[in-house]
Amino acid sequence: MTETTDALVLDLVEWVAREPRPYAEVIETWRTSCPRLTIWEDAVDRGYVARQPVEGLGVRVAITECGKNFLREHGRAN
């Protein structure tokens, strides 16, 4: 990963850490058509965020324990 990509993954994880987000909102905000900027996919693949079904609300995206550690390692923990 490049520094730019790492920084954007960190931004995404920090944004989701503030509150679980609806999946549609995350995809609308973070999806990209640029094959070099796979921020959403990288965050999921690295285990920093996960989709979670919520009854009556659909699918939410929340930070994982691994994502919390990632934020702490970069001085962005809550």
N, C-alpha and C positions, 0 to 999 in steps of 0.2 A: 504494500500500500504506500501511497505517496503521503507526504506531510499534509497536503491539501485534503486528501480523502480522509485521513485520520482525524483531522480537525473537524471536518463535516460530520463524521460518525460521532465524534464527541458531542457536537452541537445537537445532533438528533437525540442521542441518549439523554442528554441533559434536558431537552425539551419534553421528552416523554416522562422523565423522572418527576417533573413538576406535578403531573397528574396523568392518569391513564387516558389515552386518547382513542376516539373511535377510529377503527381501521381505515375507513374511507377518508377521514381527515388526514391521517398520516400519509396515506398513499397520494392523496391530492397534493399535499405539501412537499413530500420528499421524493416522489417518483421522478425519474429523469429519463430522457430518451438517449442520453449520451452514454455509450457503453463503457466509458472510462470512469464515470461517476455513478457507481452502484452503491450509494450510501445506505439506502434502506436494506438492500440485500446483504451488504457487509455487516450491518448491525445485527441482523437476524442470524446470519451464518456464524458470527462470532459469539452468539448467545447473549447479547446485551439487552435485547428486547424480545418479547414474545407476544403472539396473538393469543387472546383468551376469550372464549365465548362467555357472554354475560346474558343471562335470561332476561328477555324483554328489551335488551339494548343492542343485541347483535354482537359483533366482535370488537373487542377493545385491544389496544396495544399497551403493554405495561413493561416497565423495566424489570430486569431479572436481578438476582443476587450478583451474577457476573457483571452486569451493567453497573450496579452500585459500586462494585470494586473498581471497575474501569474509571468511573467518575472520581472516586477517592484517590486513585493513583495519579490522576491529572489535576488534583486540587479543586475539583468541582463538586464535591459531595455536599449534600444538603446539611 
